[in-house]
Amino acid sequence: MATMVNDLVDAPAARSDTANEPWLPPQADGSCPDSHLIKANNNSGIFHVPGGRFYDRTKAERCYATAANAVADGYRPAKA
């Protein structure tokens, strides 16, 4: 039985590949995982990129890997 479990866990399809997800939920503190650094806010409909004026103080509600993914979901970039 242990061999069966190990075979399933070691199979590539069993591994999570978050890099291909358009968005991920934020971490408990409102930060985003390293693979999805763009922070989106549902109330304002705005997304913030690293280095942006309000990036550090924004608590994400969604985290995106690319700005294009955030735009595709209806968010707009924050003003500079």
Distance bins in CASP14 RR format, pairs under 12 A and 6 or more apart:
PFRMAT RR
TARGET T0000
AUTHOR 0000-0000-0000
RMODE 2
METHOD distances of the structure
MODEL  1
1 7 0 0 0 0 0 1 0 0 0 0 0
1 8 0 0 0 0 0 1 0 0 0 0 0
2 8 0 0 0 0 0 1 0 0 0 0 0
2 9 0 0 0 0 0 1 0 0 0 0 0
2 10 0 0 0 0 0 1 0 0 0 0 0
3 9 0 0 0 0 0 1 0 0 0 0 0
3 10 0 0 0 0 0 1 0 0 0 0 0
4 10 0 0 0 0 0 1 0 0 0 0 0
4 11 0 0 0 0 0 1 0 0 0 0 0
4 14 0 0 0 0 0 1 0 0 0 0 0
5 11 0 0 0 0 0 1 0 0 0 0 0
5 14 0 0 0 0 0 1 0 0 0 0 0
6 14 0 0 0 0 0 1 0 0 0 0 0
7 13 0 0 0 0 0 1 0 0 0 0 0
7 14 0 0 0 0 1 0 0 0 0 0 0
8 14 1 0 1 0 0 0 0 0 0 0 0
8 15 0 0 0 0 0 1 0 0 0 0 0
9 15 0 0 0 0 1 0 0 0 0 0 0
9 16 0 0 0 0 0 1 0 0 0 0 0
16 24 0 0 0 0 0 1 0 0 0 0 0
16 33 0 0 0 0 0 1 0 0 0 0 0
16 35 0 0 0 0 0 1 0 0 0 0 0
17 24 0 0 0 0 0 1 0 0 0 0 0
17 35 0 0 0 0 1 0 0 0 0 0 0
17 65 0 0 0 0 0 1 0 0 0 0 0
18 24 1 0 0 1 0 0 0 0 0 0 0
18 25 0 0 0 0 0 1 0 0 0 0 0
18 32 0 0 0 0 0 1 0 0 0 0 0
18 33 1 0 0 1 0 0 0 0 0 0 0
18 34 0 0 0 0 1 0 0 0 0 0 0
18 35 1 0 1 0 0 0 0 0 0 0 0
18 36 1 0 0 1 0 0 0 0 0 0 0
18 63 0 0 0 0 1 0 0 0 0 0 0
18 64 0 0 0 0 0 1 0 0 0 0 0
18 65 0 0 0 0 1 0 0 0 0 0 0
19 33 0 0 0 0 0 1 0 0 0 0 0
19 34 0 0 0 0 0 1 0 0 0 0 0
19 35 1 0 1 0 0 0 0 0 0 0 0
19 36 0 0 0 0 1 0 0 0 0 0 0
19 65 1 0 0 1 0 0 0 0 0 0 0
19 66 0 0 0 0 0 1 0 0 0 0 0
19 69 0 0 0 0 0 1 0 0 0 0 0
20 35 0 0 0 0 1 0 0 0 0 0 0
20 36 0 0 0 0 0 1 0 0 0 0 0
20 65 0 0 0 0 1 0 0 0 0 0 0
20 66 0 0 0 0 0 1 0 0 0 0 0
20 69 0 0 0 0 0 1 0 0 0 0 0
21 33 0 0 0 0 0 1 0 0 0 0 0
21 35 0 0 0 0 1 0 0 0 0 0 0
21 36 1 0 0 1 0 0 0 0 0 0 0
21 62 0 0 0 0 0 1 0 0 0 0 0
21 63 0 0 0 0 1 0 0 0 0 0 0
21 64 0 0 0 0 1 0 0 0 0 0 0
21 65 1 0 0 1 0 0 0 0 0 0 0
21 66 0 0 0 0 0 1 0 0 0 0 0
21 69 0 0 0 0 1 0 0 0 0 0 0
22 35 0 0 0 0 0 1 0 0 0 0 0
22 36 0 0 0 0 1 0 0 0 0 0 0
22 38 0 0 0 0 0 1 0 0 0 0 0
22 40 0 0 0 0 0 1 0 0 0 0 0
22 62 0 0 0 0 1 0 0 0 0 0 0
22 63 0 0 0 0 0 1 0 0 0 0 0
22 64 1 0 0 1 0 0 0 0 0 0 0
22 65 1 0 0 1 0 0 0 0 0 0 0
22 66 0 0 0 0 1 0 0 0 0 0 0
22 67 0 0 0 0 0 1 0 0 0 0 0
22 68 0 0 0 0 1 0 0 0 0 0 0
22 69 1 0 1 0 0 0 0 0 0 0 0
22 70 0 0 0 0 1 0 0 0 0 0 0
22 71 0 0 0 0 0 1 0 0 0 0 0
22 72 1 0 0 1 0 0 0 0 0 0 0
22 73 1 0 0 1 0 0 0 0 0 0 0
22 74 0 0 0 0 0 1 0 0 0 0 0
22 75 0 0 0 0 0 1 0 0 0 0 0
23 32 0 0 0 0 1 0 0 0 0 0 0
23 33 0 0 0 0 0 1 0 0 0 0 0
23 35 0 0 0 0 0 1 0 0 0 0 0
23 36 1 0 0 1 0 0 0 0 0 0 0
23 37 0 0 0 0 0 1 0 0 0 0 0
23 38 0 0 0 0 1 0 0 0 0 0 0
23 39 0 0 0 0 0 1 0 0 0 0 0
23 40 1 0 0 1 0 0 0 0 0 0 0
23 42 0 0 0 0 0 1 0 0 0 0 0
23 47 0 0 0 0 0 1 0 0 0 0 0
23 60 0 0 0 0 1 0 0 0 0 0 0
23 61 0 0 0 0 1 0 0 0 0 0 0
23 62 1 0 1 0 0 0 0 0 0 0 0
23 63 1 0 0 1 0 0 0 0 0 0 0
23 64 1 0 1 0 0 0 0 0 0 0 0
23 65 1 0 0 1 0 0 0 0 0 0 0
23 66 0 0 0 0 1 0 0 0 0 0 0
23 67 0 0 0 0 0 1 0 0 0 0 0
23 68 0 0 0 0 0 1 0 0 0 0 0
23 69 1 0 0 1 0 0 0 0 0 0 0
23 70 1 0 0 1 0 0 0 0 0 0 0
23 71 0 0 0 0 0 1 0 0 0 0 0
23 72 0 0 0 0 1 0 0 0 0 0 0
23 73 1 0 0 1 0 0 0 0 0 0 0
23 74 0 0 0 0 0 1 0 0 0 0 0
23 75 0 0 0 0 1 0 0 0 0 0 0
24 30 0 0 0 0 0 1 0 0 0 0 0
24 31 0 0 0 0 0 1 0 0 0 0 0
24 32 1 0 0 1 0 0 0 0 0 0 0
24 33 1 0 0 1 0 0 0 0 0 0 0
24 34 0 0 0 0 0 1 0 0 0 0 0
24 35 1 0 0 1 0 0 0 0 0 0 0
24 36 1 0 1 0 0 0 0 0 0 0 0
24 37 0 0 0 0 0 1 0 0 0 0 0
24 38 0 0 0 0 0 1 0 0 0 0 0
24 39 0 0 0 0 0 1 0 0 0 0 0
24 40 0 0 0 0 0 1 0 0 0 0 0
24 60 0 0 0 0 1 0 0 0 0 0 0
24 61 0 0 0 0 0 1 0 0 0 0 0
24 62 1 0 0 1 0 0 0 0 0 0 0
24 63 1 0 1 0 0 0 0 0 0 0 0
24 64 0 0 0 0 1 0 0 0 0 0 0
24 65 0 0 0 0 1 0 0 0 0 0 0
24 69 0 0 0 0 0 1 0 0 0 0 0
25 31 0 0 0 0 0 1 0 0 0 0 0
25 32 0 0 0 0 1 0 0 0 0 0 0
25 33 0 0 0 0 1 0 0 0 0 0 0
25 36 0 0 0 0 1 0 0 0 0 0 0
25 39 0 0 0 0 0 1 0 0 0 0 0
25 40 0 0 0 0 0 1 0 0 0 0 0
25 42 0 0 0 0 0 1 0 0 0 0 0
25 59 0 0 0 0 0 1 0 0 0 0 0
25 60 0 0 0 0 1 0 0 0 0 0 0
25 61 0 0 0 0 1 0 0 0 0 0 0
25 62 1 0 0 1 0 0 0 0 0 0 0
25 63 1 0 0 1 0 0 0 0 0 0 0
25 64 0 0 0 0 0 1 0 0 0 0 0
26 32 1 0 1 0 0 0 0 0 0 0 0
26 33 0 0 0 0 1 0 0 0 0 0 0
26 36 0 0 0 0 1 0 0 0 0 0 0
26 37 0 0 0 0 0 1 0 0 0 0 0
26 38 0 0 0 0 0 1 0 0 0 0 0
26 39 1 0 0 1 0 0 0 0 0 0 0
26 40 0 0 0 0 1 0 0 0 0 0 0
26 41 0 0 0 0 0 1 0 0 0 0 0
26 42 0 0 0 0 0 1 0 0 0 0 0
26 58 0 0 0 0 1 0 0 0 0 0 0
26 59 1 0 0 1 0 0 0 0 0 0 0
26 60 1 1 0 0 0 0 0 0 0 0 0
26 61 1 0 0 1 0 0 0 0 0 0 0
26 62 1 0 0 1 0 0 0 0 0 0 0
26 63 1 0 1 0 0 0 0 0 0 0 0
26 64 0 0 0 0 0 1 0 0 0 0 0
27 33 1 0 0 1 0 0 0 0 0 0 0
27 34 0 0 0 0 0 1 0 0 0 0 0
27 35 0 0 0 0 0 1 0 0 0 0 0
27 36 0 0 0 0 0 1 0 0 0 0 0
27 37 0 0 0 0 0 1 0 0 0 0 0
27 39 0 0 0 0 0 1 0 0 0 0 0
27 59 0 0 0 0 1 0 0 0 0 0 0
27 60 0 0 0 0 1 0 0 0 0 0 0
27 61 0 0 0 0 0 1 0 0 0 0 0
27 63 0 0 0 0 1 0 0 0 0 0 0
28 59 0 0 0 0 0 1 0 0 0 0 0
28 60 0 0 0 0 0 1 0 0 0 0 0
29 39 0 0 0 0 0 1 0 0 0 0 0
29 58 0 0 0 0 0 1 0 0 0 0 0
29 59 1 0 0 1 0 0 0 0 0 0 0
29 60 0 0 0 0 1 0 0 0 0 0 0
30 39 1 0 0 1 0 0 0 0 0 0 0
30 40 0 0 0 0 0 1 0 0 0 0 0
30 41 0 0 0 0 0 1 0 0 0 0 0
30 48 0 0 0 0 0 1 0 0 0 0 0
30 55 0 0 0 0 0 1 0 0 0 0 0
30 56 0 0 0 0 0 1 0 0 0 0 0
30 57 0 0 0 0 0 1 0 0 0 0 0
30 58 0 0 0 0 1 0 0 0 0 0 0
30 59 1 0 1 0 0 0 0 0 0 0 0
30 60 1 0 1 0 0 0 0 0 0 0 0
30 61 0 0 0 0 1 0 0 0 0 0 0
30 62 0 0 0 0 0 1 0 0 0 0 0
30 63 0 0 0 0 1 0 0 0 0 0 0
31 37 0 0 0 0 1 0 0 0 0 0 0
31 38 0 0 0 0 0 1 0 0 0 0 0
31 39 0 0 0 0 1 0 0 0 0 0 0
31 48 0 0 0 0 0 1 0 0 0 0 0
31 50 0 0 0 0 0 1 0 0 0 0 0
31 55 0 0 0 0 0 1 0 0 0 0 0
31 56 0 0 0 0 1 0 0 0 0 0 0
31 57 0 0 0 0 0 1 0 0 0 0 0
31 58 0 0 0 0 1 0 0 0 0 0 0
31 59 0 0 0 0 1 0 0 0 0 0 0
31 60 1 0 0 1 0 0 0 0 0 0 0
31 63 0 0 0 0 1 0 0 0 0 0 0
32 38 1 0 0 1 0 0 0 0 0 0 0
32 39 1 0 1 0 0 0 0 0 0 0 0
32 40 0 0 0 0 1 0 0 0 0 0 0
32 47 0 0 0 0 0 1 0 0 0 0 0
32 48 0 0 0 0 1 0 0 0 0 0 0
32 49 0 0 0 0 0 1 0 0 0 0 0
32 50 0 0 0 0 1 0 0 0 0 0 0
32 55 0 0 0 0 1 0 0 0 0 0 0
32 56 0 0 0 0 0 1 0 0 0 0 0
32 58 0 0 0 0 1 0 0 0 0 0 0
32 59 0 0 0 0 1 0 0 0 0 0 0
32 60 1 0 1 0 0 0 0 0 0 0 0
32 61 0 0 0 0 0 1 0 0 0 0 0
32 62 0 0 0 0 1 0 0 0 0 0 0
32 63 1 1 0 0 0 0 0 0 0 0 0
32 64 0 0 0 0 1 0 0 0 0 0 0
32 65 0 0 0 0 1 0 0 0 0 0 0
32 70 0 0 0 0 0 1 0 0 0 0 0
33 39 0 0 0 0 0 1 0 0 0 0 0
33 60 0 0 0 0 1 0 0 0 0 0 0
33 62 0 0 0 0 0 1 0 0 0 0 0
33 63 1 0 0 1 0 0 0 0 0 0 0
33 64 0 0 0 0 0 1 0 0 0 0 0
33 65 0 0 0 0 1 0 0 0 0 0 0
34 50 0 0 0 0 0 1 0 0 0 0 0
34 63 0 0 0 0 1 0 0 0 0 0 0
34 65 0 0 0 0 0 1 0 0 0 0 0
35 63 0 0 0 0 1 0 0 0 0 0 0
35 64 0 0 0 0 0 1 0 0 0 0 0
35 65 1 0 0 1 0 0 0 0 0 0 0
35 66 0 0 0 0 0 1 0 0 0 0 0
35 69 0 0 0 0 0 1 0 0 0 0 0
36 47 0 0 0 0 0 1 0 0 0 0 0
36 49 0 0 0 0 0 1 0 0 0 0 0
36 50 0 0 0 0 0 1 0 0 0 0 0
36 60 0 0 0 0 1 0 0 0 0 0 0
36 62 0 0 0 0 1 0 0 0 0 0 0
36 63 1 1 0 0 0 0 0 0 0 0 0
36 64 1 0 1 0 0 0 0 0 0 0 0
36 65 1 0 1 0 0 0 0 0 0 0 0
36 66 0 0 0 0 1 0 0 0 0 0 0
36 67 0 0 0 0 0 1 0 0 0 0 0
36 69 0 0 0 0 1 0 0 0 0 0 0
36 70 0 0 0 0 1 0 0 0 0 0 0
37 47 0 0 0 0 0 1 0 0 0 0 0
37 48 0 0 0 0 1 0 0 0 0 0 0
37 49 1 0 0 1 0 0 0 0 0 0 0
37 50 1 0 1 0 0 0 0 0 0 0 0
37 51 0 0 0 0 1 0 0 0 0 0 0
37 52 0 0 0 0 0 1 0 0 0 0 0
37 55 0 0 0 0 1 0 0 0 0 0 0
37 56 0 0 0 0 0 1 0 0 0 0 0
37 58 0 0 0 0 0 1 0 0 0 0 0
37 60 0 0 0 0 1 0 0 0 0 0 0
37 62 0 0 0 0 0 1 0 0 0 0 0
37 63 1 0 0 1 0 0 0 0 0 0 0
37 64 0 0 0 0 1 0 0 0 0 0 0
37 65 1 0 0 1 0 0 0 0 0 0 0
37 66 0 0 0 0 1 0 0 0 0 0 0
37 67 0 0 0 0 0 1 0 0 0 0 0
37 69 0 0 0 0 0 1 0 0 0 0 0
37 70 0 0 0 0 0 1 0 0 0 0 0
38 46 0 0 0 0 0 1 0 0 0 0 0
38 47 1 0 1 0 0 0 0 0 0 0 0
38 48 1 0 0 1 0 0 0 0 0 0 0
38 49 1 0 1 0 0 0 0 0 0 0 0
38 50 1 0 0 1 0 0 0 0 0 0 0
38 51 0 0 0 0 0 1 0 0 0 0 0
38 52 0 0 0 0 0 1 0 0 0 0 0
38 55 0 0 0 0 1 0 0 0 0 0 0
38 58 0 0 0 0 0 1 0 0 0 0 0
38 60 0 0 0 0 1 0 0 0 0 0 0
38 61 0 0 0 0 0 1 0 0 0 0 0
38 62 0 0 0 0 1 0 0 0 0 0 0
38 63 1 0 0 1 0 0 0 0 0 0 0
38 64 1 0 1 0 0 0 0 0 0 0 0
38 65 1 0 0 1 0 0 0 0 0 0 0
38 66 1 0 0 1 0 0 0 0 0 0 0
38 67 1 0 0 1 0 0 0 0 0 0 0
38 68 0 0 0 0 1 0 0 0 0 0 0
38 69 1 0 0 1 0 0 0 0 0 0 0
38 70 1 0 1 0 0 0 0 0 0 0 0
38 71 0 0 0 0 0 1 0 0 0 0 0
38 73 0 0 0 0 0 1 0 0 0 0 0
38 75 0 0 0 0 1 0 0 0 0 0 0
38 77 0 0 0 0 1 0 0 0 0 0 0
38 78 0 0 0 0 0 1 0 0 0 0 0
39 45 0 0 0 0 0 1 0 0 0 0 0
39 46 0 0 0 0 1 0 0 0 0 0 0
39 47 1 0 0 1 0 0 0 0 0 0 0
39 48 1 0 1 0 0 0 0 0 0 0 0
39 49 0 0 0 0 1 0 0 0 0 0 0
39 50 0 0 0 0 1 0 0 0 0 0 0
39 51 0 0 0 0 0 1 0 0 0 0 0
39 52 0 0 0 0 1 0 0 0 0 0 0
39 54 0 0 0 0 1 0 0 0 0 0 0
39 55 1 0 0 1 0 0 0 0 0 0 0
39 56 0 0 0 0 1 0 0 0 0 0 0
39 57 0 0 0 0 0 1 0 0 0 0 0
39 58 1 0 1 0 0 0 0 0 0 0 0
39 59 1 0 0 1 0 0 0 0 0 0 0
39 60 1 1 0 0 0 0 0 0 0 0 0
39 61 0 0 0 0 1 0 0 0 0 0 0
39 62 1 0 0 1 0 0 0 0 0 0 0
39 63 1 0 0 1 0 0 0 0 0 0 0
39 64 0 0 0 0 1 0 0 0 0 0 0
39 67 0 0 0 0 0 1 0 0 0 0 0
39 70 0 0 0 0 1 0 0 0 0 0 0
39 75 0 0 0 0 1 0 0 0 0 0 0
39 77 0 0 0 0 0 1 0 0 0 0 0
39 78 0 0 0 0 1 0 0 0 0 0 0
40 46 1 0 0 1 0 0 0 0 0 0 0
40 47 1 0 1 0 0 0 0 0 0 0 0
40 48 1 0 0 1 0 0 0 0 0 0 0
40 49 0 0 0 0 0 1 0 0 0 0 0
40 55 0 0 0 0 0 1 0 0 0 0 0
40 58 0 0 0 0 1 0 0 0 0 0 0
40 59 0 0 0 0 0 1 0 0 0 0 0
40 60 1 0 0 1 0 0 0 0 0 0 0
40 61 1 0 0 1 0 0 0 0 0 0 0
40 62 1 0 1 0 0 0 0 0 0 0 0
40 63 1 0 0 1 0 0 0 0 0 0 0
40 64 1 0 0 1 0 0 0 0 0 0 0
40 65 0 0 0 0 0 1 0 0 0 0 0
40 66 0 0 0 0 0 1 0 0 0 0 0
40 67 0 0 0 0 0 1 0 0 0 0 0
40 69 0 0 0 0 1 0 0 0 0 0 0
40 70 1 0 1 0 0 0 0 0 0 0 0
40 71 0 0 0 0 0 1 0 0 0 0 0
40 72 0 0 0 0 0 1 0 0 0 0 0
40 73 1 0 0 1 0 0 0 0 0 0 0
40 74 0 0 0 0 1 0 0 0 0 0 0
40 75 1 0 1 0 0 0 0 0 0 0 0
40 76 0 0 0 0 1 0 0 0 0 0 0
40 77 0 0 0 0 0 1 0 0 0 0 0
40 78 0 0 0 0 0 1 0 0 0 0 0
41 47 1 0 0 1 0 0 0 0 0 0 0
41 48 1 0 0 1 0 0 0 0 0 0 0
41 54 0 0 0 0 1 0 0 0 0 0 0
41 55 0 0 0 0 0 1 0 0 0 0 0
41 57 0 0 0 0 0 1 0 0 0 0 0
41 58 1 0 0 1 0 0 0 0 0 0 0
41 59 0 0 0 0 1 0 0 0 0 0 0
41 60 1 0 0 1 0 0 0 0 0 0 0
41 61 1 0 1 0 0 0 0 0 0 0 0
41 62 0 0 0 0 1 0 0 0 0 0 0
41 63 0 0 0 0 0 1 0 0 0 0 0
41 64 0 0 0 0 0 1 0 0 0 0 0
41 70 0 0 0 0 0 1 0 0 0 0 0
41 74 0 0 0 0 0 1 0 0 0 0 0
41 75 0 0 0 0 1 0 0 0 0 0 0
41 76 0 0 0 0 0 1 0 0 0 0 0
41 77 0 0 0 0 0 1 0 0 0 0 0
41 78 0 0 0 0 1 0 0 0 0 0 0
42 58 0 0 0 0 0 1 0 0 0 0 0
42 59 0 0 0 0 0 1 0 0 0 0 0
42 60 0 0 0 0 1 0 0 0 0 0 0
42 61 1 0 1 0 0 0 0 0 0 0 0
42 62 1 0 0 1 0 0 0 0 0 0 0
42 70 0 0 0 0 0 1 0 0 0 0 0
42 73 0 0 0 0 0 1 0 0 0 0 0
42 74 0 0 0 0 0 1 0 0 0 0 0
42 75 0 0 0 0 1 0 0 0 0 0 0
43 58 0 0 0 0 0 1 0 0 0 0 0
43 59 0 0 0 0 0 1 0 0 0 0 0
43 61 0 0 0 0 1 0 0 0 0 0 0
43 62 0 0 0 0 0 1 0 0 0 0 0
43 75 0 0 0 0 0 1 0 0 0 0 0
44 54 0 0 0 0 0 1 0 0 0 0 0
44 58 0 0 0 0 1 0 0 0 0 0 0
44 59 0 0 0 0 0 1 0 0 0 0 0
44 60 0 0 0 0 0 1 0 0 0 0 0
44 61 0 0 0 0 1 0 0 0 0 0 0
44 74 0 0 0 0 0 1 0 0 0 0 0
44 75 0 0 0 0 1 0 0 0 0 0 0
44 76 0 0 0 0 1 0 0 0 0 0 0
44 77 0 0 0 0 0 1 0 0 0 0 0
44 78 0 0 0 0 1 0 0 0 0 0 0
44 79 0 0 0 0 0 1 0 0 0 0 0
45 58 0 0 0 0 0 1 0 0 0 0 0
45 61 0 0 0 0 1 0 0 0 0 0 0
45 62 0 0 0 0 1 0 0 0 0 0 0
45 70 0 0 0 0 1 0 0 0 0 0 0
45 71 0 0 0 0 0 1 0 0 0 0 0
45 73 0 0 0 0 1 0 0 0 0 0 0
45 74 1 0 0 1 0 0 0 0 0 0 0
45 75 1 0 1 0 0 0 0 0 0 0 0
45 76 1 0 0 1 0 0 0 0 0 0 0
45 77 0 0 0 0 0 1 0 0 0 0 0
45 78 0 0 0 0 1 0 0 0 0 0 0
46 52 0 0 0 0 0 1 0 0 0 0 0
46 53 0 0 0 0 0 1 0 0 0 0 0
46 54 0 0 0 0 1 0 0 0 0 0 0
46 55 0 0 0 0 0 1 0 0 0 0 0
46 58 0 0 0 0 1 0 0 0 0 0 0
46 60 0 0 0 0 0 1 0 0 0 0 0
46 61 0 0 0 0 0 1 0 0 0 0 0
46 62 0 0 0 0 0 1 0 0 0 0 0
46 67 0 0 0 0 0 1 0 0 0 0 0
46 70 0 0 0 0 1 0 0 0 0 0 0
46 71 0 0 0 0 0 1 0 0 0 0 0
46 74 0 0 0 0 0 1 0 0 0 0 0
46 75 1 0 0 1 0 0 0 0 0 0 0
46 76 1 0 1 0 0 0 0 0 0 0 0
46 77 1 0 0 1 0 0 0 0 0 0 0
46 78 1 0 1 0 0 0 0 0 0 0 0
46 79 0 0 0 0 1 0 0 0 0 0 0
47 54 0 0 0 0 0 1 0 0 0 0 0
47 55 0 0 0 0 1 0 0 0 0 0 0
47 58 0 0 0 0 1 0 0 0 0 0 0
47 60 0 0 0 0 1 0 0 0 0 0 0
47 61 0 0 0 0 0 1 0 0 0 0 0
47 62 0 0 0 0 1 0 0 0 0 0 0
47 63 0 0 0 0 1 0 0 0 0 0 0
47 64 1 0 0 1 0 0 0 0 0 0 0
47 65 0 0 0 0 0 1 0 0 0 0 0
47 66 0 0 0 0 0 1 0 0 0 0 0
47 67 1 0 0 1 0 0 0 0 0 0 0
47 68 0 0 0 0 0 1 0 0 0 0 0
47 69 0 0 0 0 1 0 0 0 0 0 0
47 70 1 0 1 0 0 0 0 0 0 0 0
47 71 0 0 0 0 1 0 0 0 0 0 0
47 72 0 0 0 0 0 1 0 0 0 0 0
47 73 0 0 0 0 1 0 0 0 0 0 0
47 74 0 0 0 0 1 0 0 0 0 0 0
47 75 1 0 1 0 0 0 0 0 0 0 0
47 76 1 0 0 1 0 0 0 0 0 0 0
47 77 1 0 0 1 0 0 0 0 0 0 0
47 78 1 0 0 1 0 0 0 0 0 0 0
47 79 0 0 0 0 0 1 0 0 0 0 0
48 54 1 0 1 0 0 0 0 0 0 0 0
48 55 1 0 1 0 0 0 0 0 0 0 0
48 56 0 0 0 0 1 0 0 0 0 0 0
48 57 0 0 0 0 1 0 0 0 0 0 0
48 58 1 0 1 0 0 0 0 0 0 0 0
48 59 0 0 0 0 0 1 0 0 0 0 0
48 60 0 0 0 0 1 0 0 0 0 0 0
48 61 0 0 0 0 0 1 0 0 0 0 0
48 62 0 0 0 0 0 1 0 0 0 0 0
48 63 0 0 0 0 0 1 0 0 0 0 0
48 64 0 0 0 0 0 1 0 0 0 0 0
48 67 0 0 0 0 0 1 0 0 0 0 0
48 70 0 0 0 0 1 0 0 0 0 0 0
48 75 0 0 0 0 1 0 0 0 0 0 0
48 76 0 0 0 0 0 1 0 0 0 0 0
48 77 0 0 0 0 1 0 0 0 0 0 0
48 78 1 0 1 0 0 0 0 0 0 0 0
48 79 0 0 0 0 0 1 0 0 0 0 0
48 80 0 0 0 0 0 1 0 0 0 0 0
49 55 1 0 0 1 0 0 0 0 0 0 0
49 56 0 0 0 0 0 1 0 0 0 0 0
49 58 0 0 0 0 0 1 0 0 0 0 0
49 60 0 0 0 0 0 1 0 0 0 0 0
49 63 0 0 0 0 0 1 0 0 0 0 0
49 64 0 0 0 0 1 0 0 0 0 0 0
49 65 0 0 0 0 0 1 0 0 0 0 0
49 66 0 0 0 0 0 1 0 0 0 0 0
49 67 1 0 0 1 0 0 0 0 0 0 0
49 68 0 0 0 0 0 1 0 0 0 0 0
49 70 0 0 0 0 1 0 0 0 0 0 0
49 71 0 0 0 0 0 1 0 0 0 0 0
49 75 0 0 0 0 0 1 0 0 0 0 0
49 77 1 0 0 1 0 0 0 0 0 0 0
49 78 1 0 0 1 0 0 0 0 0 0 0
49 79 0 0 0 0 0 1 0 0 0 0 0
49 80 0 0 0 0 0 1 0 0 0 0 0
50 56 0 0 0 0 1 0 0 0 0 0 0
50 58 0 0 0 0 0 1 0 0 0 0 0
50 60 0 0 0 0 0 1 0 0 0 0 0
50 63 0 0 0 0 0 1 0 0 0 0 0
50 64 0 0 0 0 0 1 0 0 0 0 0
50 67 0 0 0 0 0 1 0 0 0 0 0
50 78 0 0 0 0 0 1 0 0 0 0 0
51 57 0 0 0 0 0 1 0 0 0 0 0
51 58 0 0 0 0 0 1 0 0 0 0 0
51 78 0 0 0 0 0 1 0 0 0 0 0
51 80 0 0 0 0 0 1 0 0 0 0 0
52 58 0 0 0 0 1 0 0 0 0 0 0
52 77 0 0 0 0 1 0 0 0 0 0 0
52 78 1 0 0 1 0 0 0 0 0 0 0
52 79 0 0 0 0 1 0 0 0 0 0 0
52 80 1 0 0 1 0 0 0 0 0 0 0
53 77 0 0 0 0 0 1 0 0 0 0 0
53 78 1 0 0 1 0 0 0 0 0 0 0
53 79 0 0 0 0 1 0 0 0 0 0 0
53 80 1 0 0 1 0 0 0 0 0 0 0
54 60 0 0 0 0 0 1 0 0 0 0 0
54 77 0 0 0 0 0 1 0 0 0 0 0
54 78 1 0 0 1 0 0 0 0 0 0 0
54 79 0 0 0 0 1 0 0 0 0 0 0
54 80 0 0 0 0 0 1 0 0 0 0 0
55 77 0 0 0 0 0 1 0 0 0 0 0
55 78 0 0 0 0 1 0 0 0 0 0 0
55 80 0 0 0 0 0 1 0 0 0 0 0
57 78 0 0 0 0 0 1 0 0 0 0 0
58 78 0 0 0 0 1 0 0 0 0 0 0
60 70 0 0 0 0 0 1 0 0 0 0 0
60 75 0 0 0 0 0 1 0 0 0 0 0
61 70 0 0 0 0 0 1 0 0 0 0 0
61 73 0 0 0 0 0 1 0 0 0 0 0
61 75 0 0 0 0 0 1 0 0 0 0 0
62 69 0 0 0 0 1 0 0 0 0 0 0
62 70 1 0 0 1 0 0 0 0 0 0 0
62 73 1 0 0 1 0 0 0 0 0 0 0
62 74 0 0 0 0 0 1 0 0 0 0 0
62 75 0 0 0 0 1 0 0 0 0 0 0
63 69 0 0 0 0 0 1 0 0 0 0 0
63 70 0 0 0 0 1 0 0 0 0 0 0
63 73 0 0 0 0 0 1 0 0 0 0 0
63 75 0 0 0 0 0 1 0 0 0 0 0
64 70 1 0 1 0 0 0 0 0 0 0 0
64 71 0 0 0 0 1 0 0 0 0 0 0
64 72 0 0 0 0 1 0 0 0 0 0 0
64 73 1 0 0 1 0 0 0 0 0 0 0
64 74 0 0 0 0 0 1 0 0 0 0 0
64 75 1 0 0 1 0 0 0 0 0 0 0
64 77 0 0 0 0 0 1 0 0 0 0 0
65 72 0 0 0 0 0 1 0 0 0 0 0
65 73 0 0 0 0 0 1 0 0 0 0 0
66 72 0 0 0 0 1 0 0 0 0 0 0
66 73 0 0 0 0 0 1 0 0 0 0 0
66 75 0 0 0 0 0 1 0 0 0 0 0
66 77 0 0 0 0 0 1 0 0 0 0 0
67 73 0 0 0 0 0 1 0 0 0 0 0
67 74 0 0 0 0 0 1 0 0 0 0 0
67 75 0 0 0 0 1 0 0 0 0 0 0
67 76 0 0 0 0 1 0 0 0 0 0 0
67 77 1 0 0 1 0 0 0 0 0 0 0
67 78 0 0 0 0 0 1 0 0 0 0 0
68 74 0 0 0 0 0 1 0 0 0 0 0
68 75 0 0 0 0 0 1 0 0 0 0 0
68 77 0 0 0 0 0 1 0 0 0 0 0
69 75 0 0 0 0 1 0 0 0 0 0 0
70 76 0 0 0 0 1 0 0 0 0 0 0
70 77 1 0 0 1 0 0 0 0 0 0 0
70 78 0 0 0 0 0 1 0 0 0 0 0
71 77 1 0 0 1 0 0 0 0 0 0 0
END
